[in-house]
Amino acid sequence: MNVRMSDLGFSYPGGQRVLAKLDLEVGSGTVHAVVGPNGCGKSTLLRIVAGLEQPTRGRVEFVGPQRHEKKTAFVFQDPRLLPWWTVERNIALSAEFSEKPPEIYQRIRDFHTKRMGLSRFRSQRPDTLSLGQQTMAGLGRGIAHDAEVLLLDEPFAHLDALNRRQLHEEFETHWQLDPRTILLVTHDVDEAITLADRVSVMRRSPGPLIETIVVDAERPRVGISAAHPGIRSATARVWEALERSWD
């Protein structure tokens, strides 16, 4: 399912504009990253696509057949796990609230808990996990939501370099198995280049996107050399666009 944003604008009640004249299309079954300066409206964009905010102008359309139960699932920067629930119950939260038959719920819960590598911790509370494990549980909850479009708001931001690389590998594996449409917001240019098929750069001041760059390198890219021609070219173009984002 494609996500099409047309002439999108958003202003807070006090009048502050954070988005204006934004056009963006995220292709079905692709990973599309958005980068830009602090305060440029990246997270607001995700919230609009998720239906958590209403744009002050323009529209968001979902184009194509819906194969999954829901249209969108949101993974926040902080895992936001329910502290009084076990890990497996947090991961299967959406299935529980959708009132699925017990045998289907258990199958969903067990599959996604195992898929995230958290089977050993399934009965533990979130506060007994490392931040990396909590992040995996939050990502697993988003994937288990069974949505067409997965919206990721800097889900790896709090991790150290080693854990981030490991989770990038896990993310790529899961996407290869189930290539959903993914819109990723990140401050990390290397992360955007590693995980995304395309990278869009937003302006600091409200206005159209500066540029969308195609990453011309086969996936998976975790561990690929920065000297790879496609990686080197895409990285240079993203940084050049970021330098212009302050204009």
C-alpha positions as CSV (number, residue, x, y, z in Angstrom):
1,M,0.0,0.0,0.0
2,N,1.4,3.4,-1.0
3,V,1.1,6.4,1.3
4,R,0.6,9.7,-0.6
5,M,0.9,13.1,1.1
6,S,-0.4,16.0,-1.0
7,D,0.1,19.7,-0.2
8,L,0.4,18.8,3.4
9,G,0.4,21.6,6.1
10,F,0.1,21.7,9.8
11,S,0.0,24.6,12.3
12,Y,-0.4,24.4,16.1
13,P,-3.3,26.2,17.8
14,G,-1.0,29.2,18.6
15,G,-0.3,29.6,14.9
16,Q,3.2,28.1,14.7
17,R,3.5,26.4,11.3
18,V,5.7,23.2,11.2
19,L,4.7,21.8,7.8
20,A,3.7,23.5,4.6
21,K,3.3,22.5,0.9
22,L,4.7,19.0,1.6
23,D,4.3,16.4,-1.1
24,L,5.7,12.9,-0.5
25,E,4.8,9.4,-1.7
26,V,6.1,6.3,0.1
27,G,6.1,3.3,-2.2
28,S,4.4,0.1,-1.3
29,G,6.7,-2.4,0.4
30,T,9.6,0.1,0.6
31,V,11.4,1.7,3.5
32,H,11.4,5.5,3.2
33,A,13.5,7.6,5.7
34,V,12.9,11.2,6.5
35,V,15.8,13.3,8.0
36,G,16.0,17.0,8.8
37,P,16.9,19.6,11.5
38,N,15.3,19.5,15.0
39,G,11.8,21.0,15.0
40,C,11.2,20.7,11.3
41,G,8.1,18.6,11.8
42,K,9.4,15.0,11.2
43,S,7.5,13.5,14.2
44,T,4.4,15.6,13.4
45,L,4.4,14.2,9.9
46,L,4.3,10.6,11.3
47,R,1.5,11.6,13.7
48,I,-0.5,12.9,10.8
49,V,0.0,9.8,8.7
50,A,-1.1,7.7,11.8
51,G,-4.2,9.8,12.2
52,L,-3.1,11.2,15.6
53,E,-3.1,14.7,14.3
54,Q,-5.2,16.3,11.6
55,P,-3.5,18.4,8.9
56,T,-4.5,22.0,8.6
57,R,-4.3,21.6,4.8
58,G,-3.7,18.9,2.3
59,R,-4.4,15.2,2.7
60,V,-3.0,11.8,3.3
61,E,-4.1,8.9,1.1
62,F,-3.5,5.2,1.3
63,V,-3.5,3.8,-2.2
64,G,-3.6,0.1,-3.0
65,P,-5.1,-3.1,-1.7
66,Q,-5.2,-3.6,2.1
67,R,-3.7,-7.0,2.9
68,H,-3.3,-6.4,6.7
69,E,-5.9,-5.9,9.4
70,K,-5.0,-2.2,10.1
71,K,-3.7,0.6,8.0
72,T,-0.9,1.9,10.4
73,A,1.1,1.0,13.4
74,F,3.3,3.5,15.3
75,V,6.6,2.7,17.0
76,F,7.7,5.6,19.3
77,Q,11.2,6.7,20.2
78,D,10.6,5.4,23.8
79,P,9.3,1.8,23.9
80,R,6.3,2.9,26.1
81,L,5.7,-0.6,27.3
82,L,3.1,-1.2,30.0
83,P,5.1,-1.8,33.1
84,W,2.5,-4.1,34.8
85,W,2.4,-6.5,31.8
86,T,4.8,-9.2,30.8
87,V,7.0,-8.8,27.7
88,E,4.9,-11.2,25.7
89,R,1.7,-9.5,26.6
90,N,3.1,-6.1,25.7
91,I,4.2,-7.5,22.3
92,A,0.7,-9.0,21.6
93,L,-1.2,-5.9,22.9
94,S,-3.1,-5.2,19.7
95,A,-4.1,-8.8,19.2
96,E,-5.4,-8.9,22.8
97,F,-7.6,-5.8,22.3
98,S,-8.9,-7.1,18.9
99,E,-10.5,-9.9,20.8
100,K,-9.1,-12.7,18.6
101,P,-9.9,-16.3,19.6
102,P,-7.5,-17.5,22.3
103,E,-5.6,-19.9,20.1
104,I,-5.0,-17.2,17.4
105,Y,-3.9,-14.7,20.1
106,Q,-1.4,-17.2,21.6
107,R,0.0,-18.0,18.2
108,I,0.5,-14.3,17.4
109,R,2.0,-13.7,20.9
110,D,4.4,-16.6,20.7
111,F,5.5,-16.0,17.1
112,H,6.4,-12.4,17.6
113,T,8.0,-12.9,21.0
114,K,10.3,-15.5,19.4
115,R,10.8,-13.4,16.3
116,M,12.2,-10.6,18.5
117,G,14.6,-12.9,20.3
118,L,12.8,-12.4,23.6
119,S,11.5,-15.9,24.3
120,R,13.7,-16.2,27.4
121,F,12.3,-13.0,28.8
122,R,8.6,-13.6,27.9
123,S,7.3,-13.7,31.4
124,Q,9.4,-10.8,32.8
125,R,8.3,-7.2,33.3
126,P,9.8,-4.5,31.1
127,D,11.8,-2.9,33.9
128,T,13.9,-6.1,34.1
129,L,15.1,-5.7,30.5
130,S,17.9,-3.8,29.0
131,L,17.0,-0.7,26.9
132,G,17.9,-2.7,23.8
133,Q,15.5,-5.5,24.7
134,Q,12.8,-3.0,25.5
135,T,13.3,-1.5,22.1
136,M,13.0,-4.9,20.5
137,A,9.8,-5.4,22.4
138,G,8.4,-2.1,21.3
139,L,9.3,-2.9,17.7
140,G,7.8,-6.3,18.0
141,R,4.6,-4.8,19.3
142,G,4.5,-2.5,16.2
143,I,5.1,-5.5,13.8
144,A,2.5,-7.7,15.6
145,H,-0.1,-4.9,15.1
146,D,-0.6,-6.4,11.6
147,A,-0.7,-3.0,9.8
148,E,0.0,-2.1,6.2
149,V,2.2,0.8,7.1
150,L,4.7,0.8,9.9
151,L,5.7,4.3,11.3
152,L,9.0,4.5,13.1
153,D,9.9,7.6,15.2
154,E,13.6,7.2,15.9
155,P,13.2,3.8,17.5
156,F,16.9,3.2,17.8
157,A,17.9,6.6,19.2
158,H,18.8,5.6,22.7
159,L,21.0,2.6,21.8
160,D,24.8,2.4,21.8
161,A,26.5,1.8,18.5
162,L,26.8,-2.0,19.0
163,N,23.2,-2.5,20.0
164,R,22.1,-0.2,17.2
165,R,23.9,-2.3,14.6
166,Q,22.5,-5.5,16.0
167,L,18.9,-4.1,15.9
168,H,19.5,-2.8,12.4
169,E,20.3,-6.4,11.4
170,E,17.2,-7.6,13.1
171,F,15.1,-4.9,11.4
172,E,16.4,-5.9,8.0
173,T,15.7,-9.5,8.6
174,H,12.1,-8.9,9.6
175,W,11.6,-6.6,6.6
176,Q,12.9,-9.2,4.2
177,L,10.5,-11.7,5.6
178,D,7.5,-9.3,5.6
179,P,8.3,-6.3,3.3
180,R,5.7,-3.8,4.6
181,T,5.6,-0.1,3.8
182,I,7.8,1.7,6.3
183,L,8.2,5.4,7.0
184,L,11.2,6.0,9.3
185,V,12.1,9.3,11.0
186,T,15.7,9.5,12.1
187,H,18.5,12.0,12.9
188,D,21.1,9.5,11.9
189,V,22.1,9.9,8.2
190,D,24.1,6.6,8.3
191,E,21.0,4.8,9.7
192,A,18.8,6.3,7.0
193,I,21.2,5.2,4.2
194,T,21.6,1.7,5.8
195,L,17.9,0.9,6.2
196,A,16.0,2.9,3.6
197,D,15.4,2.6,-0.1
198,R,14.8,6.4,-0.3
199,V,15.7,9.3,2.0
200,S,13.8,12.6,2.0
201,V,15.3,15.7,3.5
202,M,13.0,18.3,5.2
203,R,13.6,22.0,5.6
204,R,14.0,23.7,8.9
205,S,11.4,26.3,8.0
206,P,8.0,25.0,6.8
207,G,8.0,24.4,3.1
208,P,8.4,21.7,0.4
209,L,10.9,18.9,0.9
210,I,14.4,19.8,-0.3
211,E,15.1,16.5,-2.1
212,T,14.4,12.8,-2.1
213,I,17.5,10.6,-2.7
214,V,17.4,7.0,-4.0
215,V,20.0,4.8,-2.3
216,D,21.4,2.8,-5.2
217,A,22.8,-0.2,-3.3
218,E,21.3,-3.6,-2.8
219,R,19.9,-4.6,0.6
220,P,20.8,-5.8,3.1
221,R,23.4,-3.0,3.8
222,V,24.3,-3.5,7.4
223,G,28.1,-3.8,7.5
224,I,28.6,-2.7,3.9
225,S,31.5,-0.5,3.2
226,A,31.0,3.3,3.2
227,A,33.2,3.3,0.1
228,H,30.4,1.5,-1.9
229,P,29.6,3.8,-4.8
230,G,25.9,3.9,-4.1
231,I,26.4,4.4,-0.4
232,R,29.0,7.1,-0.9
233,S,26.9,9.0,-3.5
234,A,23.7,8.8,-1.4
235,T,25.5,9.9,1.8
236,A,27.0,12.9,0.0
237,R,23.7,14.0,-1.5
238,V,21.9,13.7,1.8
239,W,24.5,15.8,3.6
240,E,24.4,18.4,0.8
241,A,20.6,18.6,1.2
242,L,20.9,18.9,4.9
243,E,23.2,21.9,4.6
244,R,20.6,23.5,2.4
245,S,17.8,22.7,4.9
246,W,18.6,25.8,6.9
247,D,17.8,28.2,4.0
